[in-house]
Amino acid sequence: MDKKNYGFTTTILHGDRQKTIEQGSLHKPVHTSVAFGYTDARQLAAVFQGREPGFRYGRQGNPTVSALEEKVNKMEGGVATLCFATGMAAIGAVFQGLLRAGDHVVSSSFLFGNTNSLWQTVAGQGVGVDFVDATEVANVAAALKENTRIVFVETIANPRTQIADLKRIGELCAAKGILYIVDNTMTTPYLFLPKTVGAGLVINSLTKSIAGHGNALGGALTDTGAYDWTRFPNIFENYRKAAPAMWGITQIRAKGLRDFGASLGPEAAHHIAVGAETLALRMERTCANAKAVAEMLAADPRVAAVHYPGLTSHPQHGIATELFRSYGSLFSFELQDGIDPFDYLNRLKVAVPASNLGDTRTLVIPVAHTIFFEMGAERRASMGIAESLIRVSAGIEDTADLVDDFRNALDG
């Protein structure tokens, strides 16, 4: 298979069996051992020193997790991928592994609530963090400093769906020698490859659409090969022994995975790997469902606003059309004054009030009162989070059933 350039789903579906698997299994087995024995002690030492391939200890990876890493790496077209216990662990490992006190980061102000909270923690540890409206590259450029090490954005912001000026920010970072990190969770590698806009590192919350069934937590960090690590000042000398392209991921594996310990378990890795096989099929359906429901709501006078990149009224509709295969499965909307959002949600029969994203089921949540409650009203207002905002993660249900469900809930 390696001799032909197969499509996305074919590549992922048959990736495991490109290497020998025990008993001819079509899936990589679940390896639960945390220790790996060697008949030659010299080989054990060589594995620890990185001179030979092999497994050291379960916290640093095992065959099941490594198979998933290869799968995600193929999805993103990367040079190397690390998997973690959660998506947040993957983001945290970047900062744990690459940043030092006195460094500076520029981040999009339109962030997932927990990522925003993590940045606040990082800022309290001596790293400067500036939040900017990343839908315009000029705002990012104005915030850069001599000690800026990272620019961090999400492809589609959760929950208001703002889209960063991805291509031009990538060009800016390349010119300045700054590491560009893109969280690809809302688009997934099926809809968009951040390496095409110069991202050096790509984050994916595997919990969401890649796993797709709400039954496993996981996260991934992919080095795309787009960044020149010889320009990054924080690489320790002992991690400079490998080829420069591997400096960053090697240091993150040691400092962010080995030392920090946010390891992905083999059982979760297996669930994610199996779920990933149908990513493209599910994304086609969930994107179509999101668009259908968003269009219905946008046309109803009882709805004050709908935020979805697939609508021509969306401020970054042009960017989404240019860069993405489709517009994603997430959208949010605001009801007109006088319609209680909690009562509306309680009238839904198909959509489920829950906090996850990227599930096979359609999930809804009142944003200001749950996942963004902790940050306070002032910060929510600065991010455009209305008190009545409802976030929707479209599932794979029959489209007509979803449209009827959201319409009937408006009728009361």
N, C-alpha and C positions, 0 to 999 in steps of 0.2 A: 504493500500500500504506500510505502514511503516514496515510491517512484512516480506517483501521480498526485496532482494537487486536487484532492477530493473536497467536497463541500463541507460546510460547518458541521452538520449533524452526522454525516458519515464518518468524519474524522474523529469526533468525540465518541461516537457509538462503538467504534472498533479500535480505539486507542489502546486499551488495556492489552489486547491480545497481540499487539505488535512486539511484545516481549513474552518470553515463556511464562505461562501460568500453570501452577500445579494442576494435574489431572485434566488438563484441557478446559478448565473453567473459563467461561466467557467474562466473568467479573473477577477483579482482583480480590482474593479472599481477605477476610478480616483477620489481621494478625494482632492478637491481643498481648503478646509478650512485650515487656518493657526492657528486657535484657537480651543481648545477642552474643552468643558464644563463638569463639574462634579456636580452631585446633592449633594455630600457630600464634604465639604471643606477639611475635614481631608484626604479623599482619594486623593484630589489634592495635598496636602502637601506630602503625602506618595509617589506619583508618582515623584514629584520633588526631593525627597530625595533618590529615588532609592529603596524604600522598597516595592513598588508595580509596576507591569508593567502598561504602559499607555503612552499617548502622552502629551507633555507639550506645544510645540509651533512648528510651521511649519519649522522653521530654523533647528530644531534638529531632524526632521523626521516626517513622517505621514504614515497612513496605506498603501498607494500605494508604497511609497519608501521602507517601511519595508518589503513588500512582495517581492520586487526586491532584497533587501539585503538577504533575506532567499534563494532566487533562486540562487544568485551568491555564497552564502556560501555553498550550496549543490554542486555546480559545483566544487569548490575548496577543498571541504572536510574540511572546516574550523570550528572553534568554534564560530566565530562571524565575521560579515562583516559590514562595513560602506559604504554608497554611497555618492558621492559628485557631484558637478555640472559638473566637467570635470575630465579627467585623471590627468592633471597637478595639479588640486586642491587636489586630493588624495595624490599625491607625496608631495605637499607642506604641507599638513596637518601632515604628518609624521615628517617633520623637525620642523614645528611650534609646534607640540605637544610633541616632545621627546628630542630635542637637546637644549643645552645651550652653551653660550659663553665659549670657552676653550675646547669644545669637538672636536673630530677628526673623520672624515669619510674617508673611502676608497671606491672609485667608479671606475667602469669600465670607461675607456677613450672612449669607443665606445658607444656613447649615442645619443638618440634622441636630436635634436638641442635645443628644449625648456628645456629639463631636464638639459642639459649642461649649459644653460643660468641660470637656477634656482640655480645650484650649485655655479656659480660665485657670485650670490647674497648672498647665504648662507655664502660663504667664506668671503664676505665683512662685515658680521655681527658677526665675531669673532669665527666662526667654521672652523677649519682646514680641507681642502679637498685635498686629493691626488688622481690623476687620474692614473690608471695603465692599462696595457694590461691584462685584466682578462681572456684571453684565456689560461693563464698559472697560476696555483695556486701559484707558487713560487713568482710571481710578487705581488700578494695580500699579501702573508705572509711577504715579505720584507718591505711592506709599513705600517704594523701594528705598533701602538704605545700603550703605557699604557692607553692613554685616547681615544682610538678608540672605538666608540660606535656602529657604523653601517658599514657594508659592503653592497654596493648596486650594482646590476648588472641587465642587461636585458637578457632575454633568447636568442633571436636573435636580433642582433643590427640592427638598422635602420640608414642608408640604405645599408651598406656593408655586412650585414648578418654574422658578426663574432659571434661566440657562446662562452660564458663564460665557464670556466671549472667548471660547475655548481655543480657537485657532490663533487669534492674535496674541493671546496671553502666552501661548506656546512659543510664538516667534519672539516675543519680548524676553522670555526666560532664556531662550537659546542665545540671544545676542548678549545677555548679561552673564551667562554662565551659571544661572540659578536653577536648582532642582525644581522641576515642575511635577506636582503630584495631583492626580485626578482620581476622585472617587467615582467609580463607574457603576455603582450598585443600581441606580435607578434606570440605567440604560442596558446594562449587561454587555458583555462582549459580542452578543449577537446583534444588537442594534448599533453599536459604536465601538471603535477601537481607539482609545486615547493616544496610542503611540502615533497615530496618523496626524496628530496635532502637536507632537513633540513631548508628550508626557514621559518622564523618565521612570516614574513609579506609578502603578495603578492599584487602587484598592477595590476589592469586591467583598461585600458582605455575602458570603455563600449561603447564609441563612435564608436570604430572600429568594429571588427568582431562580438563581442557579440551582439550588436544592429544590425549591419550588413547592414543597408539600407541607411546610410548617412542622417538620419532624426532626430537625437537626440544626444545631448552632454551628457556625463556622465562619472564618474569614480568610482572605487571601491577599497577598502582596506580590505583585509581579514587576520585575525589572524588565522594561521593554528594550533596553539597549540603546535608547535614544540619548541618554545623558552621559557626558564625559566625566567619569569619576575622578580623573586627575585634577579637575577644577574644584573639587569639594575638599575644603580644608580639614574636616573633622575625621578623616579616616586614620585610624591608628596604624602604626608602622607594621605590626605583625599581621595586619589584614591586607597589606600592600604586596604580599609575596605572590599572590595569584595574578592572573591577567587583569588589567584595570577594569574591564567590563564587569568583573565579579567582585570588585572591592565593596560596593555598597551592600549587595545582598549577603555577602559573607559576614560583614560586620553586623548587619541586622539579625542574621541567624544567631550569631554569638551573643550580642548584647540585648536584642529584643525578644528572641525566642528562648535560647538556652538559659540566659541569666534571669529573664523576666518570667519565664515558665508558663506562658499562656498557650499551652500546647493543645492541638486538636487531637481528640481521641479517635482510635481506629473505627469504632462503631459509627460515630458521626460521619467520619470521612467516607465510609461505605454508603451511608444513606445519601450523602451529598453527591457522590459520584454516580449513583444510579439515577437520582433525580436530574442531574445535569444532562443525561442523554436526551431528554425531551425538552430541553430549554427552548430551542427554536420553535418547536410546535406550540408550546405553551405561550411563548411571547407573541406569536402571530395572533392567537385567540384573545389573550388578555389586552393587547393593544387595540384590537378591533372593538372589544367590549368597552374599553375606556372611552374610545372616541364616540361610540354610539350613545352612551349614557351622557357624556359631556355635552354633546350636541343637543340632545333632548332637553337637558337642564338649561342650557344657554338660551334656548328658544322660549322658555317658560317665564312669564312675567313675575312669578312668585319667587324666582331665584335672582338675587342681587348681582352675583358675579360667579363666573366659572373660570378656574385657572387650569388650563391644559394646553400644552404646546401644539396640539393638533388643531386647535381653533385658530382661524386666520386673525382673530382679534388679539391673540397672545403676542406680547411685545417681542419675543424671540422666536416667533414662528418661522421666520426666514432662516435663522441659524439651525433650528431643528430640522427643517426640510433639507438644508444643504448637507448636514453632517450625519444625521441619524437615519437608519433604515426605516424606523417608524417612530411614533411620538411617545412611547412608553405606556405603562399600565397604571400610572398614578395620576390622579388629578384631585383638586379640591374645589369646594364651592361654598358660597355664603347665601343664606336665605334672607328674604326681605324681612324688615322689622315687623314684629308681631307674630312671626312663626317661630315657635320654640324649637331649637335644634335637637334637644333631648327628646321631645315628643315626636319629632320627625323620625329620628333614628329608631325609636321604639315601634314605629309603625312599619318599618321594613321587615319583610318576611324572608327574603333570600339573603341579603347582605348581613354580615355578622359584625356586631360591635366588638372589635379586638384591635390590638396594637401592632400586629405584625404587618409585613408587606410581602408582596410577591408570592402569595399562597395560591393554591388552585381555587380557593374560595374567595369571593369578594368580601373584603373587610373594610369597615368604616369606623371612624373615631372622631369625637369632638376635640379638636387640636388644643385650643387654649386651656381647656379644663383638665388635660391629661398630660400628654408627652411634652408640651411646652409650658405647663403650669409653673414649674419650678423657676423659670427664668424671670418671671414677673411681668406685669402689664406693660411697663415702659419698654423693656427689651422686645417684647412681642410686637408692640406697636411699631418699633423701628424696623422690624422684619416684615411688616405688613400682615401680621397674623391677627385677623379679626376675631372678636370674641365668639362669633357665630360660625367660624370656619369649620367645615367638615372635610376630612381627608378620606379619599376612596382609593383603595388598591383593588383594581378590577381582577376578578378571577376568570375561570374558564367556563362558567355556566353558559347556558344557551342565551344568546344576545337578547332575544325578545323577552325572556323572563326577567333579565336584569332591567331593561328599559321600563317594563311594566312595573316592576317593584319600586323603582325610584320615582316614577310618575304617580303611582297609586298612593305613595306615602305623602305626596304633596296634596292629594285630594282629601286626606284626613280620614 
